[in-house]
Amino acid sequence: MKLLRVGTAGAERPALLDEDGTLRDLSSLVGDIDGNLLADPAALDRIRAGLGAGILPPLDPAGLRVGPPLARIGKVVCIGLNYHDHAAETGQQPPAEPVVFLKAADTVVGPDDTVLVPRGSVKTDWEVELAVVIGRTARYLSDEEDPLAYVAGYAVAHDVSEREWQIERGGTWDKGKNCETFNPLGPWLVTADEVPDPQALRLRLWVNGELKQDGTTADQIFPVAEVVRYLSRFMTLHPGDVINTGTPAGVAMGQPEPKPYLRGGDVVELEVEGLGRQRQELKDA
């Protein structure tokens, strides 16, 4: 299923995009799309039954904002340098273990919402990523367990980054990763049953119509299953948590001087195969 949330910021309603591309209202069946819903097989079965019975009323998408497909996100865990080609373009060796950092949940905005270039920023960068949404509590997963059984679904994420603040200002990466609007998510949360192989997805990103990133999750150093298992040994993953799994080559930081960092007025478009497309106009904060 393709689950989404539509409406003004803070007042989104749950919806579903059916196989014919019709937007349908879920508010008669569920209160919202969040970790509680994803952890409840009965609630998901009600949605499937409602869709099959034809009782979900259509919504007119005209002029309707698409918000983040997930409400009340617990935490956003990010994996850095997780593509062989991205590590190479930044002149770094592939890490021996996943590089882990966090983004605050309040960085998440809708897939087509405005992205703000922070005041004083000179190195705002783009990163198209596959986002993994957790559907079952995962802690200390053993080698015998299937980590993908703990995944509720997948989405497109834009891990916007300020490279000067991330790399040159000391401390952790957090300063360059947690600016407001720095994690557009969606448009859909595609349930895991519709993504048979998360390691076979194409990711692309354009800036002002020019293709900048064109990669595949097959190039991930640590595949999705390994990332989920690894993280579960350091933190508890709860339903509604999000994992951004890294970006392929083609970011501004990896390009020749003068590096084409983002400025107010730029337009970024990005997509992950089967998971939808985003479009953001950038604006100076």
Protein Blocks (a to p, Z undefined) as FASTA:
>chain_A
ZZddeddehiaccddddfkopacdfklmpmbdcfklmmmmklmmmmmmmmmnopaccddf
ehpacddfbehifbdcddehibfklmmmnopacdfbdcdddddfklpccfkbccdddehi
abbccddddddddfbdcehiafkbcfklmpgbdcdddddddfklmmmngpjfklmmmggh
iacgdjbdcdfklmmblklcccdddeehiafbdcdfklpmbdfklmmmmmmmmbccdehi
acdebjaehifklpccddfbddehiacddddehiapcddddddZZ
